[in-house]
Amino acid sequence: MPLRHDHSPSVTTGPSPSPPTLLAAAASVHSIGVNYGTLDDNLPPPAQVAQFLETHTTIDRIKISDVSPDILRAFADTGILIAVTVPNGEISGLTDLPTASSWVAANIQPFHPQTKINYILVGNEILHWGPQNLRESLVAAVRPSDDGSGNWGFW
């Protein structure tokens, strides 16, 4: 079962669109996604969030900033697509294919295909003026996941 979906609206640069253009673009959007923040201390349990999003909203995608087993289990069988993020602190350890494959086996495979994980994002807000070793590790960590994805059996 493929994990990658290309249902994103296209983005163009140029002059600001007029309000009718914005309305037309909004009418053509086929999905809505949100960042699922987990840093607050007054959050409902993941199962409650998943149930609410599934039954009371049109949101069909979320992005989480780490790999939370509780969240991934809660969204199983909801049909909501999830983009998971490799935390910045784990990037340098994923620069070779065997280690990256082990990370996927431990963090993604236990939940797939019941949980619809459509993207694995590597890092969060890594800026060009940040630590050089993190920038270099980012590029190296993305290569094994791209080169070895066929070995993981889901794309």
ChimeraX commands (.cxc) that place a marker at each C-alpha (Angstrom):
marker #1 position 0.00,0.00,0.00 radius 0.5
marker #1 position 1.64,3.29,-1.01 radius 0.5
marker #1 position 2.31,5.85,1.68 radius 0.5
marker #1 position 2.87,8.85,-0.53 radius 0.5
marker #1 position -0.06,10.77,-1.85 radius 0.5
marker #1 position 0.07,13.79,-4.06 radius 0.5
marker #1 position -3.17,15.59,-3.40 radius 0.5
marker #1 position -1.62,18.93,-2.45 radius 0.5
marker #1 position -2.79,22.06,-4.21 radius 0.5
marker #1 position -0.10,23.69,-6.29 radius 0.5
marker #1 position 1.48,26.94,-5.15 radius 0.5
marker #1 position 2.64,29.63,-7.51 radius 0.5
marker #1 position 4.57,32.82,-6.97 radius 0.5
marker #1 position 3.80,36.17,-8.44 radius 0.5
marker #1 position 1.31,38.93,-7.79 radius 0.5
marker #1 position -1.11,38.41,-4.92 radius 0.5
marker #1 position -4.27,36.68,-6.13 radius 0.5
marker #1 position -7.53,38.56,-6.06 radius 0.5
marker #1 position -10.28,37.46,-3.63 radius 0.5
marker #1 position -12.23,35.60,-6.37 radius 0.5
marker #1 position -9.05,33.70,-7.22 radius 0.5
marker #1 position -8.60,32.78,-3.57 radius 0.5
marker #1 position -12.18,31.56,-3.36 radius 0.5
marker #1 position -11.72,29.46,-6.48 radius 0.5
marker #1 position -8.52,27.98,-5.07 radius 0.5
marker #1 position -10.21,27.21,-1.75 radius 0.5
marker #1 position -13.03,25.45,-3.57 radius 0.5
marker #1 position -10.53,23.16,-5.28 radius 0.5
marker #1 position -8.71,22.04,-2.12 radius 0.5
marker #1 position -9.45,18.38,-1.47 radius 0.5
marker #1 position -8.01,18.02,2.00 radius 0.5
marker #1 position -7.25,19.98,5.15 radius 0.5
marker #1 position -4.43,19.24,7.54 radius 0.5
marker #1 position -3.25,20.54,10.90 radius 0.5
marker #1 position -0.17,20.37,13.07 radius 0.5
marker #1 position -0.94,18.23,16.10 radius 0.5
marker #1 position 0.96,19.98,18.89 radius 0.5
marker #1 position 1.78,17.99,21.99 radius 0.5
marker #1 position 3.78,20.41,24.13 radius 0.5
marker #1 position 0.95,21.72,26.31 radius 0.5
marker #1 position 0.05,20.04,29.60 radius 0.5
marker #1 position -3.72,20.35,29.23 radius 0.5
marker #1 position -4.37,18.28,26.11 radius 0.5
marker #1 position -7.06,15.67,25.59 radius 0.5
marker #1 position -5.87,12.09,25.12 radius 0.5
marker #1 position -4.85,11.16,21.55 radius 0.5
marker #1 position -7.80,8.77,21.15 radius 0.5
marker #1 position -10.21,11.60,21.95 radius 0.5
marker #1 position -8.47,13.91,19.47 radius 0.5
marker #1 position -8.56,11.26,16.75 radius 0.5
marker #1 position -12.24,10.53,17.35 radius 0.5
marker #1 position -13.10,14.25,17.32 radius 0.5
marker #1 position -11.19,14.95,14.10 radius 0.5
marker #1 position -12.71,11.92,12.40 radius 0.5
marker #1 position -16.33,12.58,13.39 radius 0.5
marker #1 position -16.65,16.36,13.83 radius 0.5
marker #1 position -14.32,17.93,11.25 radius 0.5
marker #1 position -13.27,17.66,7.62 radius 0.5
marker #1 position -9.60,17.48,8.63 radius 0.5
marker #1 position -8.06,14.47,6.95 radius 0.5
marker #1 position -4.33,15.01,7.59 radius 0.5
marker #1 position -2.15,15.77,10.58 radius 0.5
marker #1 position 1.53,16.39,11.14 radius 0.5
marker #1 position 3.21,15.34,14.37 radius 0.5
marker #1 position 6.59,16.66,15.39 radius 0.5
marker #1 position 7.92,13.31,16.58 radius 0.5
marker #1 position 6.93,9.66,16.50 radius 0.5
marker #1 position 4.40,9.18,19.28 radius 0.5
marker #1 position 3.17,5.58,19.60 radius 0.5
marker #1 position 0.08,6.78,21.50 radius 0.5
marker #1 position -0.88,9.16,18.69 radius 0.5
marker #1 position -0.11,6.63,15.96 radius 0.5
marker #1 position -2.24,3.99,17.71 radius 0.5
marker #1 position -5.08,6.48,18.27 radius 0.5
marker #1 position -5.30,7.31,14.57 radius 0.5
marker #1 position -5.35,3.67,13.43 radius 0.5
marker #1 position -8.31,2.90,11.17 radius 0.5
marker #1 position -9.46,6.55,11.04 radius 0.5
marker #1 position -8.30,7.13,7.47 radius 0.5
marker #1 position -6.60,10.36,8.58 radius 0.5
marker #1 position -3.18,10.67,6.95 radius 0.5
marker #1 position -0.24,11.33,9.26 radius 0.5
marker #1 position 3.11,12.93,8.54 radius 0.5
marker #1 position 5.58,11.90,11.24 radius 0.5
marker #1 position 8.79,13.79,11.93 radius 0.5
marker #1 position 12.21,12.42,12.80 radius 0.5
marker #1 position 13.23,14.72,15.69 radius 0.5
marker #1 position 16.35,16.82,15.12 radius 0.5
marker #1 position 18.19,14.95,17.87 radius 0.5
marker #1 position 17.82,11.66,15.98 radius 0.5
marker #1 position 18.93,12.86,12.54 radius 0.5
marker #1 position 22.66,12.23,12.94 radius 0.5
marker #1 position 21.96,8.60,13.82 radius 0.5
marker #1 position 20.06,7.98,10.59 radius 0.5
marker #1 position 22.75,8.73,8.05 radius 0.5
marker #1 position 23.24,5.15,6.88 radius 0.5
marker #1 position 20.73,2.72,5.41 radius 0.5
marker #1 position 20.90,-0.02,8.09 radius 0.5
marker #1 position 20.27,2.46,10.90 radius 0.5
marker #1 position 17.54,4.27,8.95 radius 0.5
marker #1 position 15.89,0.93,8.19 radius 0.5
marker #1 position 16.02,0.00,11.88 radius 0.5
marker #1 position 14.41,3.33,12.77 radius 0.5
marker #1 position 11.58,2.69,10.30 radius 0.5
marker #1 position 11.15,-0.87,11.59 radius 0.5
marker #1 position 10.85,0.38,15.17 radius 0.5
marker #1 position 8.86,3.56,14.64 radius 0.5
marker #1 position 6.73,3.14,11.50 radius 0.5
marker #1 position 6.17,-0.52,10.65 radius 0.5
marker #1 position 4.37,-1.44,13.90 radius 0.5
marker #1 position 1.59,1.00,13.00 radius 0.5
marker #1 position 1.36,0.56,9.22 radius 0.5
marker #1 position -1.01,-0.04,7.44 radius 0.5
marker #1 position -3.68,0.52,10.13 radius 0.5
marker #1 position -2.36,4.05,10.66 radius 0.5
marker #1 position -2.07,5.89,7.36 radius 0.5
marker #1 position 1.45,7.32,7.57 radius 0.5
marker #1 position 1.91,9.20,4.32 radius 0.5
marker #1 position 5.18,11.06,4.96 radius 0.5
marker #1 position 8.28,10.69,7.07 radius 0.5
marker #1 position 9.73,14.17,7.54 radius 0.5
marker #1 position 13.37,14.45,8.54 radius 0.5
marker #1 position 13.96,17.28,11.01 radius 0.5
marker #1 position 12.10,20.40,11.97 radius 0.5
marker #1 position 13.13,23.98,11.22 radius 0.5
marker #1 position 16.75,23.26,10.40 radius 0.5
marker #1 position 18.09,26.58,9.27 radius 0.5
marker #1 position 21.09,27.33,7.10 radius 0.5
marker #1 position 22.77,29.28,9.90 radius 0.5
marker #1 position 22.26,26.49,12.44 radius 0.5
marker #1 position 24.85,23.90,13.45 radius 0.5
marker #1 position 26.75,22.70,10.39 radius 0.5
marker #1 position 26.85,19.09,11.59 radius 0.5
marker #1 position 23.04,19.06,11.81 radius 0.5
marker #1 position 22.69,20.45,8.28 radius 0.5
marker #1 position 25.15,17.87,6.94 radius 0.5
marker #1 position 23.41,15.06,8.82 radius 0.5
marker #1 position 20.06,16.18,7.42 radius 0.5
marker #1 position 21.19,15.66,3.83 radius 0.5
marker #1 position 22.83,12.34,4.68 radius 0.5
marker #1 position 19.74,11.14,6.61 radius 0.5
marker #1 position 17.39,11.91,3.73 radius 0.5
marker #1 position 19.45,9.91,1.23 radius 0.5
marker #1 position 19.14,6.49,2.92 radius 0.5
marker #1 position 15.38,6.87,3.29 radius 0.5
marker #1 position 15.08,7.80,-0.38 radius 0.5
marker #1 position 17.47,5.15,-1.66 radius 0.5
marker #1 position 16.21,2.36,0.58 radius 0.5
marker #1 position 12.50,2.97,0.69 radius 0.5
marker #1 position 11.75,0.01,-1.55 radius 0.5
marker #1 position 13.25,-2.28,1.06 radius 0.5
marker #1 position 10.76,-1.12,3.68 radius 0.5
marker #1 position 7.82,-2.53,1.78 radius 0.5
marker #1 position 5.41,0.33,1.88 radius 0.5
marker #1 position 6.06,2.60,-0.96 radius 0.5
marker link #1:1,2 radius 0.2
marker link #1:2,3 radius 0.2
marker link #1:3,4 radius 0.2
marker link #1:4,5 radius 0.2
marker link #1:5,6 radius 0.2
marker link #1:6,7 radius 0.2
marker link #1:7,8 radius 0.2
marker link #1:8,9 radius 0.2
marker link #1:9,10 radius 0.2
marker link #1:10,11 radius 0.2
marker link #1:11,12 radius 0.2
marker link #1:12,13 radius 0.2
marker link #1:13,14 radius 0.2
marker link #1:14,15 radius 0.2
marker link #1:15,16 radius 0.2
marker link #1:16,17 radius 0.2
marker link #1:17,18 radius 0.2
marker link #1:18,19 radius 0.2
marker link #1:19,20 radius 0.2
marker link #1:20,21 radius 0.2
marker link #1:21,22 radius 0.2
marker link #1:22,23 radius 0.2
marker link #1:23,24 radius 0.2
marker link #1:24,25 radius 0.2
marker link #1:25,26 radius 0.2
marker link #1:26,27 radius 0.2
marker link #1:27,28 radius 0.2
marker link #1:28,29 radius 0.2
marker link #1:29,30 radius 0.2
marker link #1:30,31 radius 0.2
marker link #1:31,32 radius 0.2
marker link #1:32,33 radius 0.2
marker link #1:33,34 radius 0.2
marker link #1:34,35 radius 0.2
marker link #1:35,36 radius 0.2
marker link #1:36,37 radius 0.2
marker link #1:37,38 radius 0.2
marker link #1:38,39 radius 0.2
marker link #1:39,40 radius 0.2
marker link #1:40,41 radius 0.2
marker link #1:41,42 radius 0.2
marker link #1:42,43 radius 0.2
marker link #1:43,44 radius 0.2
marker link #1:44,45 radius 0.2
marker link #1:45,46 radius 0.2
marker link #1:46,47 radius 0.2
marker link #1:47,48 radius 0.2
marker link #1:48,49 radius 0.2
marker link #1:49,50 radius 0.2
marker link #1:50,51 radius 0.2
marker link #1:51,52 radius 0.2
marker link #1:52,53 radius 0.2
marker link #1:53,54 radius 0.2
marker link #1:54,55 radius 0.2
marker link #1:55,56 radius 0.2
marker link #1:56,57 radius 0.2
marker link #1:57,58 radius 0.2
marker link #1:58,59 radius 0.2
marker link #1:59,60 radius 0.2
marker link #1:60,61 radius 0.2
marker link #1:61,62 radius 0.2
marker link #1:62,63 radius 0.2
marker link #1:63,64 radius 0.2
marker link #1:64,65 radius 0.2
marker link #1:65,66 radius 0.2
marker link #1:66,67 radius 0.2
marker link #1:67,68 radius 0.2
marker link #1:68,69 radius 0.2
marker link #1:69,70 radius 0.2
marker link #1:70,71 radius 0.2
marker link #1:71,72 radius 0.2
marker link #1:72,73 radius 0.2
marker link #1:73,74 radius 0.2
marker link #1:74,75 radius 0.2
marker link #1:75,76 radius 0.2
marker link #1:76,77 radius 0.2
marker link #1:77,78 radius 0.2
marker link #1:78,79 radius 0.2
marker link #1:79,80 radius 0.2
marker link #1:80,81 radius 0.2
marker link #1:81,82 radius 0.2
marker link #1:82,83 radius 0.2
marker link #1:83,84 radius 0.2
marker link #1:84,85 radius 0.2
marker link #1:85,86 radius 0.2
marker link #1:86,87 radius 0.2
marker link #1:87,88 radius 0.2
marker link #1:88,89 radius 0.2
marker link #1:89,90 radius 0.2
marker link #1:90,91 radius 0.2
marker link #1:91,92 radius 0.2
marker link #1:92,93 radius 0.2
marker link #1:93,94 radius 0.2
marker link #1:94,95 radius 0.2
marker link #1:95,96 radius 0.2
marker link #1:96,97 radius 0.2
marker link #1:97,98 radius 0.2
marker link #1:98,99 radius 0.2
marker link #1:99,100 radius 0.2
marker link #1:100,101 radius 0.2
marker link #1:101,102 radius 0.2
marker link #1:102,103 radius 0.2
marker link #1:103,104 radius 0.2
marker link #1:104,105 radius 0.2
marker link #1:105,106 radius 0.2
marker link #1:106,107 radius 0.2
marker link #1:107,108 radius 0.2
marker link #1:108,109 radius 0.2
marker link #1:109,110 radius 0.2
marker link #1:110,111 radius 0.2
marker link #1:111,112 radius 0.2
marker link #1:112,113 radius 0.2
marker link #1:113,114 radius 0.2
marker link #1:114,115 radius 0.2
marker link #1:115,116 radius 0.2
marker link #1:116,117 radius 0.2
marker link #1:117,118 radius 0.2
marker link #1:118,119 radius 0.2
marker link #1:119,120 radius 0.2
marker link #1:120,121 radius 0.2
marker link #1:121,122 radius 0.2
marker link #1:122,123 radius 0.2
marker link #1:123,124 radius 0.2
marker link #1:124,125 radius 0.2
marker link #1:125,126 radius 0.2
marker link #1:126,127 radius 0.2
marker link #1:127,128 radius 0.2
marker link #1:128,129 radius 0.2
marker link #1:129,130 radius 0.2
marker link #1:130,131 radius 0.2
marker link #1:131,132 radius 0.2
marker link #1:132,133 radius 0.2
marker link #1:133,134 radius 0.2
marker link #1:134,135 radius 0.2
marker link #1:135,136 radius 0.2
marker link #1:136,137 radius 0.2
marker link #1:137,138 radius 0.2
marker link #1:138,139 radius 0.2
marker link #1:139,140 radius 0.2
marker link #1:140,141 radius 0.2
marker link #1:141,142 radius 0.2
marker link #1:142,143 radius 0.2
marker link #1:143,144 radius 0.2
marker link #1:144,145 radius 0.2
marker link #1:145,146 radius 0.2
marker link #1:146,147 radius 0.2
marker link #1:147,148 radius 0.2
marker link #1:148,149 radius 0.2
marker link #1:149,150 radius 0.2
marker link #1:150,151 radius 0.2
marker link #1:151,152 radius 0.2
marker link #1:152,153 radius 0.2
marker link #1:153,154 radius 0.2
marker link #1:154,155 radius 0.2
view
